[in-house]
């Protein structure tokens, strides 16, 4: 019987189970370079069927968080190679999430303290970056006003994604995931309430609003192969100053159809229904998302579907057994439970994480959470 612990072939990559570790920004990379501690963190969690790395900026321009390991310098590539070698040594599999935050950045994150770039020159009201305030202190700061990319600049950004994808493969990853969710750059082109362009990327038509995403997918697929490309999307999502829009379902069905034709490895959807910082009164419903996933099944039957957000063992098994999804993702539960697969399999308790340590740096709240049985032995000693 197919369930959460059944194996799965993801575009030719054999996974021992259908649990995936969702991307989690942890801000543990001094000088934005992965360290041995980052390698330990992921290796501790390598019993997941698939690990998707924290978002890795494709360029300094794409960065919205300090201490976040990028994939655009030789030192970063070498640092990530340490991570993938360690994960692979214990039998793990890992995709890198490629990230460009667009307007959800701060001038302190940008080259020469310049303005962030986006599809628009309008600020992301209420969205926060992780940068330096006027006193030089690092923490969450309001996103800066962006400048709109010129039409002839967009090809350069597409090229940055290609270079980053090639760097990720050099660093030993099994594939890459394009972070096209949560209000970041792809959403800034997809959403007609954000994208106010008048060129060929205009959101006045579905074709225009999909153009940037499909150009990146095509270019990256040509560089590393479509079977090594996934994409994270948040249909009906509102995190990151992203308002819902009237023809959202039609837009995402068309996107799913186009991506299915390109033969990419997977769609990865984050269900924001119960997410802690979704604005009150703007939560999408799980039924809307489930209906969309079923429509993707009909237009992109060879593309795997991954879902995370408020996931439980029972919900995961229900969605997998009914064929709605192929892999179920767990994000915050992985912070305090490096042995999450064993805990789910054996119905052991899921420990809460210390939210105060999410971004503070250091080993505490990062690599000091112990497996269940070791914890019990330590308490009984």
Secondary structure, 3 states (H helix, E strand, C coil): CCCCCCCEEECCEEECCCEEECCCCCCCCHHHCCCHHHHHHHHHCCCCCEEEEEEEECCCCCCCECCCCCCCCHHHHHHHHHHHHHHHHCCCCEEEEEECCCCCCCHHHCHHHCCCEECCCCCCCCCEEEEECCCCCEEEEECCCCEECCHHHHHHHHHHHHHHHHHHHHCCCCEEEEEECCCCHHHHHHCCCCCCCCCCCCCCCHHHHHHHHHHHHHHHHHHHCHHHEEEEECCCCCCCCCCCCCCHHHHHHHHHHHHHHCCCCEEEEECCCCCCCCCCCCCCCHHHHHHHHHHHHHHCCCCEEEEECCCCHHHHHHHHHCCCCCEEEECCHHHHCCCHHHHHHHCCCCCCCCHHHCCCCCCCCCCCCCCHHHHHHHHHC
